[in-house]
Amino acid sequence: MQLSCRLVATICVGGLMLAACKPSEPPPDLIKTQRETLNNAKSVGGQLENQAEEQKNAVENAEK
């Protein structure tokens, strides 16, 4: 008899604990953040390469 009462009490307490929990926010998307950072770095790298090419052309034209 005591075992069944303890079991029922445990189930009730467990149910109440689960009912009291609110859903947590989803974890941040780390891969998306890393992908955006990588794309940003590639964009900046492309801009630097373009500027270097323009400077090289300017120097070559000035030498002529």
C-alpha positions in Angstrom: 0.0 0.0 0.0 2.8 2.4 0.9 4.6 1.6 -2.3 1.6 2.6 -4.5 1.1 5.8 -2.5 4.8 6.7 -3.0 4.6 5.9 -6.7 1.5 8.1 -7.2 3.1 10.9 -5.2 6.2 10.6 -7.3 4.3 10.7 -10.5 2.2 13.7 -9.4 5.3 15.6 -8.3 7.1 14.8 -11.5 4.1 15.9 -13.6 3.9 19.2 -11.7 7.6 19.8 -12.3 7.2 19.2 -16.0 4.1 21.3 -16.2 5.9 24.2 -14.5 8.8 24.2 -17.0 8.5 26.7 -19.8 10.1 26.0 -23.1 13.6 27.3 -23.5 14.7 29.5 -26.4 16.4 27.6 -29.2 20.2 27.7 -29.2 21.9 30.3 -31.4 22.8 29.1 -34.9 26.6 29.1 -34.6 27.1 27.7 -38.1 25.1 30.6 -39.6 27.1 33.1 -37.6 30.4 31.6 -38.8 29.2 31.4 -42.4 28.2 35.1 -42.3 31.6 36.0 -40.8 33.4 34.0 -43.5 31.4 35.6 -46.3 32.2 39.0 -44.9 35.9 38.2 -44.7 35.8 37.0 -48.4 34.1 40.3 -49.4 36.8 42.4 -47.7 39.5 40.2 -49.2 38.1 40.8 -52.7 38.0 44.6 -52.0 41.6 44.6 -50.9 42.7 42.6 -54.0 40.8 45.2 -56.2 42.5 48.1 -54.5 45.9 46.4 -54.8 45.3 45.9 -58.5 44.3 49.5 -59.0 47.4 50.7 -57.2 49.6 48.5 -59.3 48.0 49.8 -62.5 48.4 53.4 -61.3 52.1 52.8 -60.6 52.6 51.2 -64.0 50.8 54.0 -65.8 52.8 56.6 -63.9 56.1 55.0 -65.0 55.2 55.2 -68.7 
